[in-house]
Amino acid sequence: MTTTELSWIATTLTAARPRAVAALLRYFRDLDTAEEGFQEASLRALRHWPEQGPPDDPLAWLILVGRNAALDELRRRDRHDPLPEGDDGDADAALDTDLAEQLDQSHYRDDVLRLLFVCCHPALPLAQQIALALRIVSGLSVPEIARAFLVGERAMEQRITRAKQRVAAAGLPFDAPGVRERGERLAAVGAVVYLLFNEGYAASGGTAHVRAALCEEAIRLARLLCALFPDEPETAGLCALLLLQHARAEARLDADGMVVLLEDQDRTRWHRAAIDEGLALLDAALHRRRIGPYQLQAAIAATHARAAHAADTDWAEIDRLYAGLERLQPSPVVTLNRAVAVAKVRGPEAALVMVDALAVPLSAYFHFHGLRGGLLTQLGRADDARRAFADALALARTAAEAAHIRLLLDRLGAHGDGTASDTLHAKDERCSIPS
């Protein structure tokens, strides 16, 4: 198997996972069985697709093979003895491709959104709802989810395990909730979509700094939420936020994979259709006069999107919007992002005071040390800036983040007086993750 084949198969399996697991859960109504069925289907894809070629509809193939594999396993358990020798389920490898492709896609087209509402059951604490949905529905790893919540991996593993146990013990229904129940669970579902996008926008690990497929799936789910709740301004605000942020995707990395800061991006590469769609959604939401955190974050992104050049950015308006967000949804990450605007409006010294006050809650947060190093550089405190950048480098999650910090350290080495260019960079990296 070539590296290219492995890469393609891995990408296909990652993209198919949410819908495949959702469809299998609808069939088996058991979280572990659905996950195990998909894992077995993935192993068989790795064995057989390189030799036989991939099916025309990989998703339908994975659902059918995962279902058959799970049924085989359930039969083994029922009989308490193994299948006859030589019958290891590999017959699935010879599945007629046409048969797999006959699965009615309408049956699983929107299963991911449906499963989000199922996982976000009010019988679970909110933190467990979101963590479970991110693991089961979106396929994020435990370390990725832990970093999104700014907690330790062991604590997050325990949170997810408790959620699974509670679902199994309580016999929670896996049927799609009714209209009223969907409304009651909307906040948790929105948070899952938001965090899913964040992981795609600035990956918390791995080789890729941007995982576009996750961003696009989050946007697809946000659009579905808008269709389900057309009168809910926060849903429109969420969708607008994701569209406005993702519109900058092509300009965020250069040809060498290096991070390009927001103020240095080629704005002609921003996706205008996505910006226009996001601005229209935001304007419609704001007219309802029920302001929420997603709308405020979208308004911040819109302020950037409306500036033809970086110098035209209305930083005073961004500072005002972040102040409103701090009141509605207090969070150290929100305050950290606001500090970028404060630096532009009132100078780096005022911003550094805000940032230093966040040292305890954000001591393990890459962007805290990166922004602090940038502010110290502007203030001419080169030695302190080097130490801050060194701390950031130790916390870098992707090669692009690490390379960016090394570049800033190199500049400090060349300009020991602290005259390196503006190094503020927290704002463009992630949305403001809720605590």
C-alpha positions in Angstrom: 0.0 0.0 0.0 1.5 3.4 -1.0 1.6 6.4 1.2 -0.9 8.2 -1.1 -3.3 5.3 -0.8 -3.0 5.2 3.0 -3.5 9.0 3.2 -6.6 8.9 1.0 -8.2 6.0 2.9 -7.4 7.7 6.3 -9.0 10.9 5.0 -12.1 9.1 3.7 -12.6 7.1 7.0 -12.3 10.3 9.0 -14.8 12.1 6.9 -17.2 9.2 6.9 -17.0 8.4 10.7 -19.7 10.8 12.0 -22.5 9.7 9.6 -21.5 6.0 9.7 -21.5 5.8 13.5 -24.7 7.8 13.6 -26.4 5.3 11.2 -25.1 2.3 13.1 -26.3 3.7 16.4 -29.7 4.2 14.9 -29.7 0.5 13.9 -28.2 -1.0 17.1 -29.2 1.6 19.8 -25.9 0.9 21.6 -23.0 3.3 21.7 -20.2 0.7 22.0 -21.7 -1.5 19.3 -21.9 1.3 16.9 -18.3 2.4 17.5 -17.0 -1.2 17.3 -18.9 -1.8 14.1 -17.3 1.2 12.4 -13.8 0.3 13.7 -14.2 -3.1 12.2 -15.4 -1.7 8.9 -12.4 0.6 8.9 -10.0 -2.2 9.3 -11.6 -4.1 6.4 -11.4 -1.0 4.3 -7.7 -0.8 5.0 -7.3 -4.5 4.0 -9.4 -4.5 0.8 -9.7 -1.1 -0.7 -6.0 -0.9 -1.9 -6.5 -4.2 -3.7 -10.0 -4.0 -5.0 -10.3 -0.2 -5.3 -12.7 1.9 -3.2 -16.4 1.6 -3.7 -18.3 4.4 -5.4 -20.0 5.2 -2.2 -17.5 4.6 0.7 -20.0 5.8 3.3 -22.7 3.3 2.3 -20.0 0.5 2.2 -18.8 1.3 5.7 -22.3 1.4 7.1 -23.2 -1.9 5.5 -20.0 -3.7 6.5 -20.0 -2.2 10.0 -23.6 -3.4 10.4 -22.7 -6.9 9.3 -19.6 -7.0 11.4 -21.6 -5.9 14.5 -24.3 -8.5 13.8 -21.6 -11.2 13.6 -20.2 -10.1 16.9 -23.6 -10.1 18.6 -24.3 -13.6 17.2 -21.0 -14.8 18.7 -21.9 -13.4 22.1 -25.4 -15.0 21.9 -24.0 -18.5 21.0 -21.1 -18.3 23.4 -18.9 -19.9 20.8 -16.9 -18.8 17.8 -18.1 -18.9 14.2 -16.9 -21.9 12.1 -13.2 -21.9 11.3 -12.4 -19.7 8.4 -15.5 -17.6 8.8 -14.0 -14.4 10.1 -16.4 -12.1 8.3 -14.1 -11.5 5.4 -17.0 -12.3 3.1 -17.8 -8.7 3.6 -14.7 -7.9 1.6 -16.4 -9.3 -1.5 -19.5 -7.3 -1.0 -21.1 -6.4 -4.2 -20.4 -2.7 -4.5 -23.8 -2.2 -6.2 -25.5 -3.6 -3.1 -23.8 -1.2 -0.8 -24.7 1.7 -3.0 -28.4 0.7 -2.9 -28.6 1.9 0.7 -31.0 4.8 0.7 -28.9 7.8 1.6 -32.0 9.6 2.8 -31.9 7.2 5.8 -28.6 8.5 7.1 -28.2 11.9 5.4 -29.0 13.9 8.6 -28.2 11.2 11.2 -25.3 13.2 12.6 -27.6 16.1 13.6 -30.2 13.7 14.9 -27.5 11.9 17.0 -26.3 15.2 18.4 -29.7 15.8 19.9 -29.8 12.3 21.3 -26.3 12.7 22.9 -27.3 16.0 24.4 -29.9 14.5 26.6 -30.8 16.6 29.7 -30.4 13.5 31.9 -26.6 14.0 31.5 -24.8 17.0 33.0 -24.1 19.6 30.3 -20.3 19.0 30.3 -20.9 15.3 29.8 -23.4 15.9 27.0 -20.9 18.0 25.0 -18.0 15.7 25.7 -19.9 12.6 24.7 -21.2 14.1 21.5 -17.8 15.3 20.5 -16.4 11.8 21.0 -19.2 9.7 19.6 -20.6 11.9 16.9 -17.6 13.9 15.8 -14.9 11.3 16.5 -12.5 13.7 18.2 -9.9 12.0 20.3 -9.9 12.4 24.1 -6.8 14.6 24.0 -8.4 16.9 21.4 -11.6 17.2 23.6 -9.5 17.8 26.7 -7.6 20.6 25.1 -10.9 22.2 23.9 -12.1 22.3 27.5 -8.7 23.2 28.9 -8.7 20.2 31.2 -6.5 17.1 31.7 -6.8 14.1 29.5 -7.5 11.7 32.4 -10.3 14.0 33.7 -11.9 14.1 30.2 -11.6 10.3 29.8 -13.4 9.9 33.1 -16.1 12.4 32.0 -16.8 10.5 28.8 -16.8 7.1 30.5 -19.3 8.3 33.1 -21.5 9.7 30.3 -21.5 6.3 28.5 -22.2 4.4 31.7 -25.1 6.8 32.5 -26.6 6.3 29.1 -26.4 2.5 29.4 -27.7 2.4 32.9 -30.6 4.8 32.3 -31.7 3.2 29.1 -32.0 6.7 27.5 -34.0 6.5 24.2 -32.1 6.8 20.9 -35.1 8.0 19.1 -35.0 11.5 17.5 -36.4 14.0 20.1 -39.6 15.9 19.4 -39.8 19.6 18.7 -40.0 20.6 22.3 -37.1 18.4 23.3 -35.0 19.7 20.4 -35.5 23.2 21.6 -34.5 22.3 25.2 -31.2 20.7 23.9 -30.4 23.4 21.4 -27.7 25.1 23.5 -25.7 21.9 24.1 -26.0 21.0 20.4 -24.8 24.4 19.4 -21.8 24.1 21.7 -20.8 20.8 20.1 -21.0 22.3 16.6 -19.0 25.3 17.8 -16.2 23.1 19.4 -16.2 20.8 16.4 -15.5 23.9 14.2 -12.8 25.1 16.6 -10.9 21.8 16.3 -11.0 22.1 12.6 -10.1 25.8 12.5 -7.0 25.4 14.6 -6.2 21.7 15.3 -5.1 20.7 18.8 -2.7 18.1 17.5 -1.5 16.1 14.5 0.3 17.2 11.4 -2.4 19.5 10.0 -2.9 23.0 11.4 -6.3 23.3 9.7 -8.7 20.4 9.4 -11.0 21.8 6.7 -13.3 18.7 6.7 -14.3 19.4 10.4 -15.0 23.0 9.6 -17.2 22.1 6.7 -19.1 19.5 8.6 -19.7 22.0 11.5 -21.0 24.5 8.9 -23.3 21.9 7.4 -24.7 21.1 10.8 -25.1 24.8 11.6 -27.1 25.3 8.4 -29.3 22.4 9.4 -29.9 24.0 12.8 -30.9 27.2 11.1 -33.4 25.3 9.0 -34.8 23.6 12.1 -34.9 26.8 14.2 -35.4 29.7 11.7 -36.6 32.1 14.5 -33.7 31.5 16.8 -31.2 34.3 16.5 -28.3 32.5 18.3 -28.5 29.6 15.8 -28.2 32.1 12.9 -25.4 33.8 14.9 -23.5 30.5 15.2 -23.8 29.8 11.5 -22.7 33.3 10.6 -19.7 33.0 13.0 -18.5 29.8 11.4 -18.9 31.1 7.8 -17.1 34.3 8.5 -14.2 32.5 10.3 -13.9 29.8 7.6 -14.0 32.3 4.8 -10.3 33.2 5.7 -9.1 29.6 5.4 -7.1 29.9 2.2 -5.2 32.9 3.5 -4.3 31.6 7.0 -1.3 29.5 5.9 1.3 30.4 3.3 2.7 28.1 0.6 5.2 26.7 3.1 2.5 25.9 5.7 3.5 28.9 7.9 0.9 30.7 9.9 -0.1 34.1 8.3 -1.5 36.5 11.0 -4.8 38.1 10.4 -3.3 41.5 9.7 -0.9 40.1 7.1 -3.4 38.0 5.2 -4.2 38.6 1.5 -7.8 39.6 1.8 -8.4 39.0 -1.9 -8.1 35.3 -1.0 -11.0 35.5 1.6 -14.1 33.6 0.3 -16.5 36.4 -0.5 -19.6 34.3 -1.0 -19.1 32.8 2.5 -18.6 36.3 4.0 -21.8 37.6 2.3 -23.8 34.7 3.6 -22.4 35.2 7.1 -23.1 38.9 7.1 -26.7 38.4 5.9 -27.3 35.8 8.6 -25.8 38.1 11.3 -27.9 41.1 10.2 -31.1 39.0 10.3 -30.2 37.7 13.7 -29.4 41.1 15.2 -32.7 42.6 14.0 -34.4 40.2 16.4 -32.8 42.1 19.3 -32.1 39.0 21.4 -28.3 39.3 21.5 -26.3 36.2 22.6 -22.6 35.1 22.7 -22.6 33.6 19.1 -24.0 36.8 17.7 -21.4 38.9 19.4 -18.5 36.7 18.2 -20.0 36.8 14.7 -20.1 40.6 15.0 -16.4 40.6 15.8 -15.6 38.4 12.8 -17.8 40.7 10.7 -15.9 43.8 11.8 -12.7 42.1 10.4 -14.5 40.9 7.3 -15.8 44.4 6.5 -12.3 46.0 6.6 -10.8 46.1 3.1 -7.4 46.5 4.7 -6.0 45.6 8.1 -5.4 49.3 8.8 -9.2 49.9 8.3 -10.1 47.6 11.2 -12.3 49.2 13.8 -10.5 48.0 16.9 -12.5 50.2 19.2 -15.7 48.4 18.0 -14.0 45.0 18.5 -13.0 46.1 22.1 -16.6 47.1 22.7 -18.0 43.8 21.4 -15.6 41.8 23.5 -16.6 43.8 26.6 -20.2 42.7 25.9 -19.1 39.1 25.4 -17.3 39.2 28.7 -20.5 40.3 30.4 -22.6 37.6 28.7 -20.1 34.7 28.8 -17.2 35.4 31.1 -14.1 33.3 30.1 -10.4 33.7 30.4 -10.1 33.0 26.7 -12.6 35.8 25.9 -10.5 38.2 28.0 -7.3 37.1 26.3 -8.8 37.8 22.9 -10.1 41.2 24.1 -6.5 42.0 25.1 -5.5 42.1 21.4 -8.1 44.8 20.7 -7.0 46.7 23.9 -3.4 46.6 22.7 -4.5 48.2 19.4 -6.7 50.9 21.1 -4.9 51.6 24.4 -1.4 50.2 23.8 0.5 47.0 24.8 1.0 48.0 28.4 -2.7 48.1 29.1 -3.1 44.8 27.3 -0.3 43.2 29.2 -2.0 44.0 32.6 -5.1 42.1 31.4 -3.1 39.2 30.1 -0.9 38.8 33.2 -4.1 38.5 35.3 -4.9 35.4 33.4 -1.7 33.5 34.3 -3.3 31.0 36.5 -6.3 29.8 34.4 -4.3 29.9 31.1 -0.9 28.8 32.2 -1.2 25.7 29.9 -2.7 27.6 27.0 -0.5 28.1 23.9 -2.1 31.4 22.9 -1.7 33.0 26.4 2.1 32.7 26.2 2.2 33.6 22.5 0.2 36.8 23.0 2.2 37.7 26.1 5.4 37.3 24.2 4.1 39.6 21.5 3.1 42.3 23.9 6.5 42.1 25.7 8.2 42.4 22.3 6.3 45.6 21.6 7.3 47.0 25.0 11.0 46.3 24.3 11.3 43.6 26.9 13.2 41.2 24.7 14.4 38.8 27.4 10.9 38.4 28.9 9.5 38.0 25.5 11.9 35.1 24.7 10.9 33.3 27.9 7.2 33.7 27.0 7.8 32.5 23.5 9.8 29.5 24.9 6.8 28.6 27.1 4.5 28.9 24.0 6.8 26.7 22.0 6.6 24.0 24.6 2.8 24.0 24.3 2.6 24.2 20.5 0.1 21.6 19.2 1.0 21.6 15.5 4.1 22.1 13.4 2.7 25.4 12.0 2.3 26.8 15.6 5.8 25.7 16.5 7.3 27.2 13.3 5.6 30.5 13.9 7.0 30.8 17.4 10.5 29.9 16.2 10.2 32.7 13.7 9.4 35.2 16.4 12.3 33.9 18.5 14.6 34.3 15.5 13.4 37.9 15.0 14.1 38.6 18.7 17.6 37.2 18.2 18.2 39.5 15.2 16.6 42.5 16.9 17.6 42.3 20.6 16.2 45.7 21.2 12.7 44.3 20.7 12.0 46.0 17.4 10.5 42.9 15.8 7.3 43.5 13.9 3.9 43.3 15.5 3.6 39.7 16.9 0.0 39.7 18.3 -1.5 36.5 17.1 -4.1 35.1 19.5 -7.1 36.5 17.7 -7.0 34.6 14.4 -6.4 31.2 15.9 -9.6 30.1 17.5 -13.1 31.3 18.3 -13.6 32.0 22.0 -14.1 28.6 23.5 -16.7 28.6 26.3 -15.5 27.5 29.7 
